[in-house]
Amino acid sequence: MARKDYAGHAPKPRKKRGAKKAPPAKNKTPVLAILLFLMLAIGLGYFLAQVSGTAEEAEPVKKTPPKKLTVKPLPEKPKEQWQYPQDLQEKEVIVEIPPQQDTGIRYQMQCGSFRQRSQAESMKATIAFQGYTANIRHTGNWYRVVLGPYERKRTAEKQRHQIKRAGVTTCEIWQWKP
């Protein structure tokens, strides 16, 4: 006798003998529709009775002539008595800016690395149109377009944003290694 493989299949539940089915529900929509119609008809009749009763009892409104307005002139604008503008002209503000300490860390910006010198020259020209001088360094098989060194990272960031507006979006700032 062949064996049956039930892997992945759950056995089907057996039907009980003698189980009775529930009787079908009766349709109650005509009864509900008739009740709804009667309620709407009664509500409409009540509304019409209230409206017709109020129209007979209402008194006519007497029209009164509008009162004449007397216009009073506005008082004079008060003079400003601020002393603040005069005080500012007499004051002197002194701000002490501490000198920046040199950390000794220098930064460089690399905008591209190419296998062909012509591509590196093209990027160098694009950067030159922005007013910056880029150098091409040849290391192994690569031609790198580099700007810097910078004493502050902030100046490198400023130049990177200006170069980015020209369409060169590949510039990265790193610590400079001579």
C-alpha positions in Angstrom: 0.0 0.0 0.0 1.3 3.4 -1.0 1.9 6.0 1.8 0.3 9.3 1.6 2.3 12.5 2.2 0.5 15.0 4.4 3.3 17.5 4.7 2.0 21.0 4.6 -1.6 19.8 4.5 -3.9 20.0 7.5 -6.6 17.3 7.7 -10.0 18.4 6.7 -12.5 18.6 9.5 -15.3 16.0 9.2 -18.9 17.0 9.1 -21.0 16.0 12.0 -24.0 13.9 11.2 -27.3 15.1 12.3 -26.2 18.8 12.6 -29.0 21.1 11.7 -28.6 24.2 9.7 -30.0 27.5 11.1 -33.2 28.6 9.3 -32.8 31.5 6.9 -33.5 34.9 8.3 -36.7 36.5 7.3 -36.6 39.7 5.3 -37.7 42.6 7.5 -37.0 45.4 5.1 -40.6 46.1 4.1 -41.7 46.5 7.7 -38.8 48.9 8.4 -39.5 50.9 5.2 -43.2 51.4 6.2 -42.2 52.5 9.7 -39.7 55.0 8.4 -42.2 56.4 5.9 -44.8 56.9 8.7 -42.3 58.6 10.9 -41.3 61.0 8.2 -44.9 61.8 7.3 -45.8 62.5 10.9 -42.7 64.7 11.3 -43.5 66.7 8.1 -47.1 67.2 9.3 -46.0 68.5 12.7 -43.5 70.9 11.1 -46.1 72.3 8.7 -48.6 72.8 11.6 -45.9 74.7 13.6 -45.0 76.9 10.7 -48.6 77.8 9.7 -49.4 78.6 13.4 -46.5 81.1 13.8 -47.3 83.0 10.7 -50.8 84.0 11.9 -49.6 85.1 15.4 -46.6 87.2 14.2 -47.0 91.0 14.6 -45.8 93.2 11.8 -42.5 94.8 12.5 -42.4 98.6 12.9 -39.8 100.4 11.0 -38.0 103.0 13.0 -36.0 105.7 11.2 -32.3 105.5 11.7 -30.7 107.8 14.3 -28.4 110.5 13.1 -24.9 109.9 14.2 -22.8 112.7 15.6 -19.2 112.4 14.7 -16.8 113.5 17.3 -13.3 114.5 16.2 -10.5 112.1 17.3 -8.1 113.3 20.0 -4.7 114.5 18.9 -2.0 111.9 18.6 0.2 111.8 21.7 3.9 112.7 21.3 6.3 109.9 21.8 8.5 110.2 24.7 11.1 107.5 24.0 14.6 108.0 25.2 15.8 104.8 23.7 17.1 106.2 20.4 19.1 108.9 22.1 20.5 106.4 24.6 21.7 104.2 21.7 23.5 107.0 20.0 25.4 107.8 23.2 26.4 104.2 24.1 29.4 102.4 22.9 29.5 98.6 22.7 32.9 96.9 23.1 33.1 93.2 22.1 36.2 91.2 23.0 37.0 88.5 20.5 39.6 85.9 21.8 42.4 85.1 19.4 42.0 81.8 17.7 44.4 79.1 18.7 46.2 77.3 16.0 45.6 73.5 16.5 48.2 72.5 14.0 45.6 70.5 12.0 45.4 71.3 8.3 42.7 70.3 5.8 42.6 69.4 2.2 39.7 69.1 -0.2 39.6 66.3 -2.9 37.1 66.9 -5.6 37.8 63.9 -7.9 40.1 60.9 -8.6 40.4 59.8 -12.3 42.4 57.3 -14.3 42.8 59.7 -17.2 44.6 63.0 -16.9 42.1 64.7 -19.4 39.2 64.1 -17.0 41.2 65.6 -14.1 42.2 68.6 -16.2 38.5 69.1 -17.1 37.5 69.2 -13.4 40.4 71.5 -12.6 39.2 73.9 -15.2 35.6 73.9 -13.8 37.0 74.7 -10.4 39.3 77.4 -11.9 36.1 79.2 -13.3 35.0 79.6 -9.7 38.2 81.4 -8.8 40.0 78.7 -7.0 43.3 77.0 -7.8 43.3 73.2 -7.8 46.3 70.9 -8.1 46.5 67.5 -9.8 48.4 64.9 -7.9 49.6 61.7 -9.7 49.7 58.7 -7.4 50.0 55.2 -8.9 47.3 55.0 -11.7 45.2 57.8 -10.3 45.0 61.5 -11.0 43.5 63.4 -8.0 42.1 66.9 -8.1 43.0 68.5 -4.7 42.6 72.0 -3.2 44.3 73.1 -0.1 45.8 73.0 2.5 43.5 75.0 4.7 44.2 76.1 8.2 40.5 76.1 9.2 37.8 73.6 8.1 35.3 76.5 7.9 37.2 78.1 4.9 37.3 74.7 3.2 33.5 74.3 3.7 32.9 77.7 2.3 34.8 76.9 -0.9 33.2 73.5 -1.2 29.7 75.2 -1.2 30.8 77.6 -3.9 32.2 74.8 -6.0 29.0 72.8 -5.5 27.0 75.6 -7.0 29.1 75.1 -10.2 28.0 71.5 -10.4 31.0 69.7 -8.8 29.3 67.7 -6.0 32.0 65.2 -5.3 34.3 67.3 -3.1 35.3 65.8 0.3 37.3 67.5 3.1 39.9 65.5 4.9 42.8 66.2 7.2 45.9 67.1 5.2 48.8 64.7 5.2 51.9 66.3 3.6 
